[in-house]
Amino acid sequence: MKNGMKLAAYQFAVSGNIEQNCKIIKEAVHEASGQGANLIVFPECALTGYPPRDMASSSDTDFEAVNEALRELQCIADDQVIHIIVGSIAHCGTGCRNRAYLLSPNQPARWYDKRALYGWDEDNFKPGSEKGLFEINGFMIGIRICFEVRFPEYFRELYLENTDLDIVLFCDVADEDDETRYQMIRSHLITRAVENVTPLLSANSIHPHQTAPTCFIDASGTVCEELKKDCEGMLIYDFNKKELNFGELGRKRYSDMLLDKRKE
């Protein structure tokens, strides 16, 4: 697809069992590849589970198992010619990071580390420092993780870099069904897409109850595809670069004007 890319996002019940998570992820990658997807996205900490919900602490992670799983996924990316974005706990010299790995065919792994840390995140992770910008098949992609969707500033960074698509990985779940929170975060995603005139793809865990959607939203805020809440499954969407419509042109014009004023 010269001016487009077939996107996939997979939601499932992420657990603290790396082998089990990896098995589900590998099967989903093969399924997406079979449907012609160029890119598949998985939730935050999809490979390892999220602490303390799925394990007591990030330091309890079996990093040898993580590295082996990443090697297996890289081989699949190479063989199937598909890009994989998967959340995982990563170990760095200064501690653990909440990381989104980008595994691209026949390329070294790239990643983005979550920067907005609060509560459980603060207890378990060190913040990242990079902007989360990646080129995939000629498209500029921005990656953000969960809590960062609450802050326009993180997405304004991506707007300034002229991203073609922004991606958000979530592990936003609750012990009880919480439709109010689900709709609130869904509204955040719609607003981030509209205010930055940039399409957005999200992926979330589903266990025990999903409180953020797995969906694709266009630059005008239309939710074009959305998976059923609390049900394992795959979203497929044919994403194409499009000329901005009347409303999108207006928002971009005024955004650029306001940003120019801030520079004065």
Summary of the structure (lengths in Angstrom):
residues: 264
radius of gyration: 17.5
end to end distance: 41.0
largest distance: 53.9
contacts: 912
relative contact order: 0.15
helix: 35%
strand: 28%
